[in-house]
Amino acid sequence: MKNLIATFCLICFYSAINPSYAQESPIYDRAEDQLTNTDTIPDFRSKTNKLKLTGVIYQSDGVTPAKDVILFIEQPDEDGDFDLRNAGDQRYVFHRSWVKTDADGRYTFYTFIPGNDRRYNQMQQIFPIIKETSKEEVQLESLLFEEDPLLTKRCRKRLEKKGNTARILTTKKEDGILVATKDIVLSDDTEPIK
């Protein structure tokens, strides 16, 4: 038993000091020079509730467009389940995508409305990560949907108290596709990203 505990402690210690076992953020899975300001998530064409998610990323002043900012999203499928895949030793979410803002700070994703996972009472969510040049990536709060049946009055009140209602996306139908606009203001390192 002592040998088992000693071995376990040794493995934990080695894993803590050896960074080669640390899993990198998925934002680095695609070469930056291959990114454009528009991308399409896998399976987009086969989905029922197609979504065009678009917007502008601004510098911390809220006015100046932020050029060359990487925005990564991942999301569950239409049933609310994450489609996990393997690439070698790494696991990743299949429904994911990357963009890099243009000179006007613009970005567009062609994706779909994710489903609810009613087993765990999970709302429809898209999970974004943002990466500015020469800065660490930042996990943003998940994006929610106005029409989500699980986004109850109680949830909305909690979001209002925290000042988080900007993360709720409102969609409108344009040319047979749902469209949501989400502008993002970068942090000046003294406050959270909006």
C-alpha positions in Angstrom: 0.0 0.0 0.0 2.9 2.4 0.8 4.4 1.7 -2.6 1.1 2.5 -4.3 0.8 5.8 -2.4 4.4 6.7 -3.1 4.0 5.9 -6.8 0.8 8.0 -7.0 2.6 10.9 -5.3 5.6 10.6 -7.7 3.3 10.7 -10.7 1.4 13.7 -9.4 4.7 15.5 -8.7 6.1 14.7 -12.1 2.9 15.8 -13.9 2.9 19.1 -11.9 6.5 20.0 -12.9 6.5 18.6 -16.4 4.6 21.0 -18.7 4.7 18.6 -21.7 1.5 16.9 -20.2 -0.4 20.2 -20.1 -3.1 20.4 -22.7 -2.9 23.5 -24.8 -5.9 25.6 -25.5 -7.8 24.6 -28.6 -7.3 28.1 -30.0 -3.8 27.0 -31.1 -5.0 24.0 -33.1 -5.1 26.0 -36.3 -2.3 28.0 -37.8 -2.9 31.7 -37.5 -1.9 32.5 -41.0 -4.7 30.2 -42.3 -7.4 32.2 -40.5 -9.8 34.7 -42.2 -12.6 36.8 -40.7 -15.2 34.2 -41.8 -15.4 30.5 -41.0 -18.0 27.7 -41.1 -18.5 25.2 -38.3 -18.5 21.5 -39.3 -21.9 20.1 -40.3 -23.3 23.6 -40.9 -25.1 22.6 -44.1 -26.9 19.7 -42.6 -28.3 21.6 -39.6 -31.9 22.8 -39.2 -31.4 26.0 -37.3 -28.6 27.6 -39.2 -27.0 30.7 -37.6 -24.9 33.5 -38.9 -23.0 34.9 -35.9 -21.4 38.2 -36.8 -20.0 41.3 -35.2 -17.1 43.7 -34.6 -14.4 43.4 -32.0 -13.3 46.8 -30.6 -10.3 47.9 -28.7 -10.9 48.8 -25.0 -12.1 52.3 -26.0 -15.2 50.7 -27.5 -14.7 52.7 -30.8 -11.5 51.6 -32.5 -11.8 48.3 -34.4 -9.4 45.6 -33.2 -7.5 44.0 -36.2 -6.1 40.5 -36.1 -7.8 39.3 -33.0 -8.5 35.5 -33.0 -12.0 34.4 -31.9 -12.6 30.7 -31.3 -15.9 29.1 -30.6 -17.0 25.6 -29.7 -20.5 24.3 -29.0 -22.7 21.2 -28.5 -24.7 19.7 -31.3 -28.5 20.2 -31.8 -29.2 17.7 -29.1 -27.1 19.6 -26.5 -24.3 16.9 -26.6 -20.6 17.7 -27.3 -19.4 15.6 -30.2 -15.9 14.7 -28.9 -13.3 13.5 -31.4 -9.7 12.2 -31.1 -6.7 13.4 -32.9 -3.7 11.3 -31.7 -3.6 11.8 -27.9 -5.8 14.9 -28.0 -9.6 15.1 -27.6 -11.5 18.0 -29.1 -15.0 19.2 -29.7 -16.0 18.6 -33.3 -18.3 21.7 -33.6 -15.7 24.4 -33.3 -14.3 27.2 -35.5 -11.8 30.0 -35.6 -11.7 33.5 -37.2 -9.3 36.4 -37.2 -10.8 39.9 -37.4 -10.1 42.0 -40.5 -8.9 45.6 -40.5 -12.5 46.7 -39.5 -12.6 44.3 -36.6 -15.3 42.3 -38.3 -15.9 38.5 -37.9 -18.5 36.0 -39.0 -19.2 32.4 -38.1 -21.7 30.2 -40.0 -22.9 27.8 -37.3 -26.2 26.6 -35.9 -28.2 27.0 -32.7 -27.0 24.4 -30.2 -29.5 22.3 -28.4 -30.4 22.1 -24.7 -29.1 19.2 -22.7 -32.2 18.7 -20.6 -30.6 15.8 -18.6 -28.4 18.4 -16.9 -30.7 21.4 -17.4 -28.1 23.1 -19.7 -29.1 26.1 -21.8 -28.3 26.6 -25.4 -24.7 27.9 -25.3 -21.7 28.8 -27.5 -18.4 29.0 -25.8 -16.0 31.6 -27.1 -12.2 32.2 -26.4 -10.5 35.3 -27.6 -6.8 35.9 -28.3 -5.2 39.3 -28.9 -1.7 39.5 -30.3 1.0 39.2 -27.6 -1.5 38.4 -24.9 -2.8 35.2 -23.3 -6.2 33.8 -24.5 -9.2 34.7 -22.5 -12.3 32.5 -22.0 -15.4 34.7 -22.4 -18.7 34.0 -20.8 -20.8 31.6 -22.9 -23.3 33.1 -25.3 -26.9 32.4 -24.6 -30.0 32.7 -26.8 -33.1 34.9 -26.2 -35.5 32.2 -27.4 -34.0 29.4 -25.2 -36.9 27.8 -23.1 -34.4 27.2 -20.3 -33.5 30.9 -20.0 -36.2 31.5 -17.4 -37.2 34.8 -15.8 -35.2 33.8 -12.7 -32.1 33.3 -14.9 -32.6 36.6 -16.6 -32.9 38.4 -13.3 -29.6 36.9 -12.1 -27.9 37.9 -15.3 -29.4 41.5 -14.9 -28.0 41.7 -11.4 -24.6 40.8 -12.6 -24.8 43.0 -15.6 -24.4 40.0 -18.0 -27.4 40.5 -20.3 -25.1 41.4 -23.2 -24.3 37.7 -23.6 -27.8 36.9 -24.6 -28.1 36.8 -28.4 -31.3 37.8 -30.2 -31.8 36.2 -33.6 -33.7 37.4 -36.6 -34.4 35.6 -39.9 -32.6 37.0 -43.0 -32.6 35.2 -46.3 -33.6 31.9 -44.7 -31.0 31.9 -42.0 -31.0 33.1 -38.4 -28.6 36.1 -37.8 -27.2 37.2 -34.4 -24.9 40.1 -33.9 -22.4 40.1 -31.0 -19.9 43.0 -30.7 -17.1 42.6 -28.3 -15.1 45.2 -26.5 -11.6 44.1 -25.4 -10.3 44.6 -21.9 -7.8 47.2 -21.0 -6.5 44.7 -18.3 -8.3 46.5 -15.6 -11.8 45.2 -16.3 -13.3 42.1 -17.8 -14.1 41.8 -21.6 -17.6 42.8 -22.5 
